[in-house]
Amino acid sequence: MRDDETSRPSPETLLKVAQAEEAQAAKGKLKIFLGYAAGVGKTYAMLQAAHERLHDGRDVVVGYVESHGRSETDLLLEGLEVVPRVQVEYLSVALPELDLDAVLARRPQIVLVDELAHTNAPGSRHPKRWQDVEEILSAGIDVYTTVNIQHFESLRDVVAQITGVVVRENVPDSILDQAVEIRLVDIPPEDLLQRLKEGKVYIPEKAAHAAENFFKPGNLMALRELSLRRAAARVDDQVRAYMESRSIPGPWPVAERILVCVSGSPFSETLIRTTRRLADDLKSTWHTVYVETPGAGKQLQENRERVWKDLRLAESLGAQVATLTGASVPEALIDYARKNHVTKIVVGKPTKPRWREFLRTPLVDQMIRLSGSIDVYVVSIAPADAAKKEGVLRRKRPPLSGFLKSLLLVLAASLLCQPVHAFLAPTNLVMIYLLAVVLAALRLGRQEATFTAFLSVLAYDFFFVPPRFTFAVSDTQYLITFLALFVVGVVISTLVSQTRERAEAIRQREAQTATLYYLSRDLAAVSGLDAILDALVRNIEENLQAQVVVLLSEGERLEVQAASGGFTLGAKEAAVADWAFRNRAPAGKGTDTLGSAKLLHLPLQTSGDVLGVIGIRFREEQEFTSPECRRLVQAYAAQAALAVERAQFARQAEQAQILKARESLERALLNSVSHDLRTPLVTITGALGALREKGVALASEAKSDLLEAAWEEAGRLNRFVGNLLDMTRLESGALKVKESHTDVQDLVGCALAVLEPHLGRRSVNIAVPSGLPPVRMDMVLMTQVLVNLLDNALKYSPPTSPVEVAADIVGNWLTLEVSDRGRGVPAGDLSHIFDKFYRVPVPEGAGGTGLGLSICRGIVEAHGGTIEAHNRSGGGLRVTVSLPVI
């Protein structure tokens, strides 16, 4: 193999590079000026770079730059166009913020946005400024921005450990991954501290406080190292990407995949950030999953917001998020890991007391035992007392009423045993107390059932074990009975409680599945867009107990197509829906975008495009942040999008069929017109050419024959063009019927006179009674009807067969019949022979446009009559015209 072949990039690599370049081409480019603390000169460096781009001819504007009163920074702002800030009212205070809409309307090539980690004022479109930057990038505008290393989400725990300060304003690491260039702005910590003393970082009062807390030499050196390492890692990524795209030889590592599980505890955030840093070090993808077990129903209800927050945090850090259902957490994790080819699993070090390990094997040990070839990383987490500072969400204690009911159950069991203890051995009474334990487990809960088992032992000993009415035991074998009663009671209560919780979880899953089934069934049973939207609105109202509005795209705008009864969409909600539509992302209540809205807006997105937006307003506030509700409404939105797309495809298919039929008609018209125009024109041209070239030499009889042929073909051409004009008049409604009393015999005679040159030796049998009264009709138009019918009969019947014309008065109707002895018309075509351009297979030499019978129907219907065609017995066709006699 040649050297150039071995160094050539693989097709997979080229495809990966092409896809990345295609995705990046539609977005703006992000340049981050990265520092390790305030005052290192990030804003100053960004403004210098902006002037360089401005000098190069680029369109640069300042979206938001905070100079903090530094004169050298203010000087660099001169000469740059500044987009005015928008004033956001909050608690009667006007807060200046980045005017995102003004930047998008201005559409510069480069926009400067300072302080990437800034939290926007309440009421802004996005709660964080980095989300504003993402929207600007999605619009194809390049962004220059500044940020410090301590603001990145994955380093939050590390920074807190180094400095003792928890950074509240965070930026997801995915923003750093999007940057095409990271410029490290670095100065020695000694110079930064000197700038702090000189008042170039903060005002003197704030500078003194910062020097005592955050701006310590050790903190600054550690943060500086973090920023240098992160910048170096970014450069290493770029070098690797360059080498990979060009197949430069190197020790390429096998791809790693990392998995971490969240449980709703406050330590989950630490595990997520640790996994993110580990994934960065290993250059690997990572997954975050939550395992919902049947016995965790109560815990899910209490910690649902924390679980949802953890999953959103992991997703913002670049993880692939999933929610699993299983009876065992370790088994579900290992099964997921094997299906997704995970190589490493991250778990937290146990913090529970050692004595509890004897009762239940720690999750870490179970994971190690089941992991096989998968590596398990055990991460140290904060001690238990740190959880109290973070506000751990613990299970609520059962209400005292439950324990009171347990006491009543034991008393009831004792009263039931009292009348029968004289007939039964004391050991047989244990079954009655076990029944009380089972009832407690079924009706009250696990803790109450355990308490019932304990009380049952005491009651059994006190009331029925000799000596009675004391807790003393004369026979030590009863101790085994007590232990068995308590252990069996606890086991039964545990199993019954687990079964009940599992049944409740299954019931909830079944309810969700049923709602999706009903929606899918209703959407599949209808076809029109209006029916689909009605079914969607009805299912959401009935199953989710929520109000809903559906907006579909009409060009560049969204229009309300369906909504709950009495529900109106305000201007603000319409703006939120428009944002969700244009950015293909959820917005509104319960999201990080325009969270002050009253509705949750989800885009109706398919694999090809966004068709519209669905807005949902739940009755309960907690449902907006509930993972179950969010997954359910997203499934509803996906089903609705597919149904709407199906309706649009059906409409497009129908339009395509109509267009195809129209093209077929146009093609038939062109073929007919070209044939029926060319035939008489050829004859006329040939006759006139012969007269022109050989007119003097021709005999008078030959000249007469040529002129007669040219005259007949000219008349044929005139009738053909007349048919086209008549059809145009009929379709436009311009045809006016001028009725007058007309003799039927004169009508038939006029029609035969027109066709006399074409009859030749053909005989026409006429059956018109002599006593028919005059009938009101348009003589000219009805003559044309008879001419077309007779011409049609002559063309479609043998030359030797006669054509029959009959007329009579039947009741209040005049009937005109034109019959022939041709091949007739196939039964399936009888209902179509009066359609435009429709022609049955014709004998050799016959032709036409297929307009004659259609024109006849139009004229007859304009007279208020009818026209029908029937095959004759023995062969042939009969066309019957019926006109009212006034």
VEXGU-519213 format. One record per residue (C-alpha): z, x, y; residue in one letter. Coordinates in steps of 0.05 Angstrom, whole numbers, plus 5000, padded with zeros to 4 digits. Last residue first. Layout:
N
ZXYA;...
// end
This chain:
886
457931505524I;455031755458V;458932365436P;454832935407L;454833165334S;450533755311V;449433855236T;446734495206V;443934415135R;442635025092L;438335135031G;438835074957G;438634504906G;444734184936S;444934375008R;449834885038N;453734635097H;453934825171A;457934495227E;457134375302I;461733955345T;461133575410G;464533565478G;458133765514H;461034465527A;462634475452E;455134385438V;453234935487I;458235435459G;456535265387R;449135365399C;450436035434I;454236265372S;448436025329L;443536445368G;447837065379L;447137425312G;442637935344T;436437775305G;432337985246G;427937745190A;422538205162G;425438255093E;430437715079P;437037715117V;444037895094P;448737445133V;449337575208R;455337565254Y;453937835324F;458337295356K;461436795308D;457736155288F;456236425218I;463636565206H;466335935172S;460335905125L;461236635104D;465836535044G;461336005015A;455336475015P;449736205060V;443435835039G;437836165000R;432435775039G;430635045033R;431634845105D;435434325145S;436434165219V;440933555231E;442333195297L;448032685297T;449332245357L;456431985356W;459731325376N;458831025306G;453431415272V;447031445314I;441331825281D;437232465282A;433532865230A;429533515230V;427033815165E;423834485153V;418534535099P;417935095047S;411735525044T;414236095088P;420836145048P;427136005088S;431736445131Y;427036595190K;424435885198L;431435575194A;434136055248N;428235885293D;429635145282L;437035225300L;435435655361N;430135175386V;434734575374L;440334905415V;435335115470Q;433034395476T;440434205482M;441034665541L;434834415577V;436133675566M;443433705587D;446233085553M;447132335562R;443931965504V;437831495508P;437830945456P;434931065386L;429830525368G;424330975341S;428531275286P;428132035281V;426332345214A;421832945227I;418933365171N;416634035198V;410834365160S;409635105164R;402335275172R;403435695235G;410235495260L;411136085306H;406235865360P;409235165358E;416335405371L;416735185444V;413034535429A;417734385371L;423734415418A;420333965469C;418533455415G;425633425388V;428533285457L;423032775473D;424832405408Q;432232415429V;430732095496D;435332385549T;439932045599H;442532605644S;447833135639E;448033785678K;452634235639V;455034845677K;455435525644L;459536005688A;465536005641G;465236765634S;464236735559E;458836205564L;455136555620R;455137215582T;452636845520M;447136525561D;445037195589L;444537505520L;440636895494N;435936935554G;434537665539V;432437445469F;428436855493R;424637305543N;423237815489L;420437265445R;416137025503G;413737725515A;412137785442E;407937155445E;404237375508W;402738075479A;400037755416A;395637265456E;393137835501L;391238245440L;387737655406D;383937485469S;381638205478K;379338205405A;375437565417E;372237835480S;369838445444A;372839105461L;368839665493A;371039515564V;378339445546G;378640075504K;383840485540E;387439965581R;386539395533L;389039825475A;395040045515G;396639325536L;396639115463A;400739705439G;405739635495T;406638895481I;407339005406T;412139595415V;416039195467L;416638605419P;419739045364T;423739505410R;427938975442L;430038645377D;431439305343H;435239635400S;438938995415V;440838885343S;443239605333N;446839605400L;450038935386L;452239155317A;455239785346R;458739375400E;461438905347L;463839485304S;466939815366E;470539165381R;472939105309A;475539825312K;478839695379L;482139065351I;484339465290Q;486940025334A;490639515376Q;493839235313E;495539945290A;498640095358Q;502739465354R;504939635284A;506640345307F;510740055364Q;514439595316A;515840175269R;518340595327E;522940035347V;525539995276A;526440755270L;530140775337A;534540195317A;536540545252Q;538141185290A;542040805343A;546040435290Y;547541095255A;549841375321Q;554040755331V;557440865264L;558641615274R;561741475342R;566040915315C;568641355259E;569841945305P;573941515352S;573041735425T;569941085452F;574040685403E;580440895438Q;578740455498E;578539805459E;573339265475R;567539725464F;561639775513R;555140015483I;548740255517G;542540375476I;537140835506V;529640875499G;523941125455L;525641865454V;520142245418D;517442515352G;523042585302S;526141955329T;531041855386Q;534041215413L;538441575463P;545841385463L;549541115525H;556940975520L;558740465573L;563840425630K;561741065665A;567041565687S;564842045632G;558642225669L;557142765616T;562643045572D;562642425528T;567341845514G;564541405569K;557541605592G;552342055562A;549242205495P;543442715495A;535842675499R;535842965570N;531042455600R;533841855562F;541242035571A;540042145646W;536441475652D;542241135616A;547141445666V;542841205724A;542540505695A;550040515688E;550740685762K;545740155783A;549239605744G;547039315678L;548338575669T;551738245610F;552037485608G;549737455536G;548938145505S;542738535524A;535438615508A;529238945539Q;532339285600V;526939735629E;527140495631L;522040845673R;516841395664E;511940955626G;515840345604E;521440655563S;526140195527L;533139975548L;537839625500V;544539335525V;550739225483V;557438885486Q;562339055431A;565738715372Q;563039265327L;560438825271N;558738175306E;556438445374E;552939045343I;549438605292N;547038095343R;544438625391V;540438965336L;537638315308A;535438095378D;532138775389L;528238725324I;526038015339A;523538215408D;519738805378L;516238385326G;516838535252S;523138225224V;526238265154A;527039025156A;531338995218L;535838465188D;536638845123R;537939505158S;543239185202L;546438835143Y;546539485104Y;549439875163L;554939355169T;556139375094A;556640135094T;561840115149Q;565839575113A;565139955047E;567740575080R;573640195108Q;575039875041R;574440545006I;579540835053A;584140235041E;583240304966A;584941044970R;591140875011E;593140354959R;591840814901T;595641374936Q;601440904949S;601440664877V;601341364850L;606841604896T;611140994884S;610241064809I;612041804811V;618141674856V;620541114811G;619341514748V;623342094778V;629041634802F;629541224738L;628941854694A;634442204733L;639041604728F;637541524654T;638842264642I;645442184679L;646841584634Y;647642084577Q;654042314611T;657741694585D;663641494627S;660041524693V;663741444759A;660141104816F;664740514812T;663739764807F;662839804732R;665940334687P;661040274656P;653940274683V;651939594710F;653839484783F;655140174812F;650440594769D;644640104775Y;645940024849A;645940784861L;639740904819V;636140314853S;638040584922L;634441244906F;628340874878A;628140424940T;628341034985F;622441314947T;618840654957A;620340655031E;617541355037Q;611241164999R;609740515034G;611839795045L;607939285005R;605239634943L;610340194940A;616039724953A;613539244899L;613039834850V;620140054866V;622739344856A;619239314788L;622639974770L;629239634785Y;627539084736I;625539604684M;632239954690V;635739334664L;633939534593N;638640134598T;644639684610P;643639334543A;641738614550L;645437954539F;651238054586A;646638394636H;642537754642V;646137374698P;647038004743Q;640238314733C;636737844782L;642237954833L;641438704826S;633838644834A;634838224897A;639738734925L;634739294911V;629138904946L;633738755005L;635239495013L;627839655012S;626639125065K;631839475109L;628140125097F;621739815122G;625239495182S;627640185202L;620540355223P;617140925186P;617341575225R;611041745262K;607042315233R;606842915277R;602243065335L;604243765356V;605543855429G;603044565442E;610144805457K;612444485392K;607144855353A;609745515379A;616145365342D;612445375275A;610146085282P;603146245310A;597446375262I;595446945217S;588546865187V;587146885112V;579847045097Y;577346785029V;571147124999D;566646684955I;565246964886S;570046474852G;573246054906S;577445594861L;583646024853R;583146304924I;582545604953M;588445344913Q;592645934936D;590845815008V;592245065003L;599345194981P;601344944912T;605944344917R;613244254897L;614744984884F;611145164948E;616044734986R;621445244974W;617445765012R;618145395078P;611645175111K;607645655154T;601845805107P;596746315133K;590545975160G;583945925124V;577046235135V;571846175079I;566546705068K;559946705031T;557545995043V;551245815005H;550945105033N;551844754966K;557045264944R;561045195008A;560844435005Y;563544434934D;568844944953I;571044525012L;571243874972A;575244204916E;580144514964P;581243855002V;582243424940S;580442684935A;574242774976G;570542555039T;567043055083L;565743095158T;560643615181A;559644085240V;554744665244Q;558045145291A;555345395358G;561545445401L;560344745429S;560144475358E;566744795342A;569944495404L;566943815388R;569943855318L;576744055345D;576743495397K;574942975343W;580643235300V;585443215359R;583242505377E;583942275305R;590842555297N;594841905292E;589741485255Q;587542075212L;594742205192Q;595441485170K;589141525127G;590642205098A;591941975027G;584641785015P;582442485037T;578142635098E;575743355097V;573743625165Y;568444155167V;566444745211T;560545165191H;558245865210W;551846255218T;552047005214S;551547625258K;557647915222L;561348075287D;559047425319D;561147025258A;567947355259L;568747175333R;566846455318R;571546435259T;577346665302T;575646135354R;575645585301I;582045835268L;585645845334T;583245135350E;585644895282S;592645145296F;594344515336P;593644105271S;588043605263G;585843865196S;580144345210V;576444745157C;572745395167V;566345635133L;562446275142I;555246435122R;552847155116E;545647395114A;544648025074V;544748635119P;538448975145W;539049735137P;533049915179G;525549965178P;522049685240I;519049025219S;516548875289R;520348215298S;526248515261E;526649125305M;526448715369Y;531548215343A;536148785322R;535449115390V;536948455425Q;543048345382D;545549045396D;544748925470V;549048305463R;554248675423A;554449205478A;555648665530A;561248365488R;564449045477R;564149225551L;567048545570S;572748615519L;574249325541E;574749095613R;579448545592L;583949055558A;583749525617M;585148955665L;591148715625N;594149405620G;593249545694P;596548875713K;592448375753F;594747745716F;602047685735N;605148115789E;598548325820A;596347595822A;602547385860H;601447935911A;594147755919A;595747025931K;600047195990E;595247726016P;588947296011I;584947445948Y;579647955927V;578248375988K;585448356012G;586249116015E;591349095959K;586448725913L;580949225930R;585649775909Q;587149405844L;579749355831L;578750105844D;584250275795E;581249795743P;574750195744P;568649785766I;563949375723D;558548845733V;555148765665L;548348455671R;546747975614I;539447795605E;535847255565V;542146835566A;542346285514Q;547446635470D;552246685528L;551645935538I;552945835464S;559646195474D;562445565505P;565445645575V;572745555588N;577145365647E;584245305622R;585746055612V;592546115578V;596146705610V;600447185569G;595447735587T;593648025519I;595547445474Q;592546925521A;586247335526V;585647375450V;586946625443D;581546445494R;576446935468L;572246435430S;571945975490E;569146465540F;572946455606H;576347135595Q;569647495602I;568647305674N;562746885698V;556946925746T;550346555748T;542846665760Y;538746065736V;531345985721D;528645275727I;524944935669G;528444255675A;532544425613S;535245025650L;537844575706I;541044125655E;544544715622E;546944965689V;550144295705D;553644345637Q;556145025657W;559144695718R;563944275677K;565943535680P;558643325685H;555842775729R;561342855780S;566642315787G;572442785776P;571243435813A;567543965773N;571244495732T;568545195746H;566845645687A;560045835715L;562946095780E;556646185822D;550045815813V;543946155842L;537245795832V;530646115813I;523645825811Q;525445265857P;525144535836R;527544195901R;528643525865A;532643875810L;536844245861V;538043615901A;540143235838D;545143785819L;548643805886D;553744335869L;560644115892E;564644045956P;571043635948L;572443065997A;579642845991V;581842115989S;584342195918L;577442455897Y;571142375939E;565442835919V;561743185976Q;554943455956V;553244165974R;547344336017P;541944745981V;541945436013V;535445806028E;536746556029L;535746986090G;543147066103E;547246986040L;547747746035L;551747776100L;556647266073D;558047706013T;559548306057E;564147866099S;568447636042R;571246946059G;571646705988H;564146795982S;563046185937E;555746085919V;552745425898Y;545445235892G;542645825931V;535045815930V;529746305905V;522146205904D;519546865878R;515147305922G;517647985899D;522048035961H;525447395940L;526647695871R;529948305904E;533947855950H;536547465890A;538448115854A;542748305914Q;545847605914L;547647675840M;550748355851A;555148085908Y;557147495866T;559247945808K;562948445851G;569148645810V;573448185852G;575447675799A;576347975730A;572348235670Y;565348155696G;558747865672L;552747705716F;549047225671I;541447115674K;538846465645L;531446325636K;528845615646G;526645195588K;519844985561A;517945695541A;524545815506Q;523045325450A;516045615440E;518746325441E;524046165389A;518845805345Q;514046395351A;519546895333V;521546495272K;514346405251L;513047155258L;519247305217T;517346815162E;510247105161P;513147805150S;512348325204P;507448895189R;510749565176S;509049565102T;501849385116E;500949925169D;503550435120D;498250265069R;500050005000M;
// end
